[in-house]
Every structure is written in C-alpha cells, then in structure tokens.
Amino acid sequence: MLKYILRRLLHLIPVLLIISIVIFTIVEIMPGDPVNA
C-alpha cells in the first residue's frame, strides 16, 4: 500500500508542476493586474 501511495505522489509532482506553469502563464498573458480583476 505504501508503494502505491509513493508512486501516486511521484506521478502527482510533475502534474502539479505543469498545472502551476499553465496557470502562471495564463495570469501573465491576461491584460491588467490579476489583483484588480
């Protein structure tokens, strides 16, 4: 069970990294300050 959880966590790390980069890119591309939106 521990091996399964560790494997899931290892697969989750690159997915979270990609999602973070995509969200960051969208926020940077959008015109205006995201705080004021």
PEUR-V185395 format. One line per field, one symbol per residue. psi: psi as a letter, one per 20 degrees, with the letter a starting at -180 (. if undefined). burial: 1 if it has 16 or more other C-alpha atoms within 10 Angstrom, else 0. Layout:
psi: ???
burial: ???
//
This chain:
psi: hhggghggghhhghghgggggggggghhhpqrphhi.
burial: 0000000000000000000000000000000000000
//
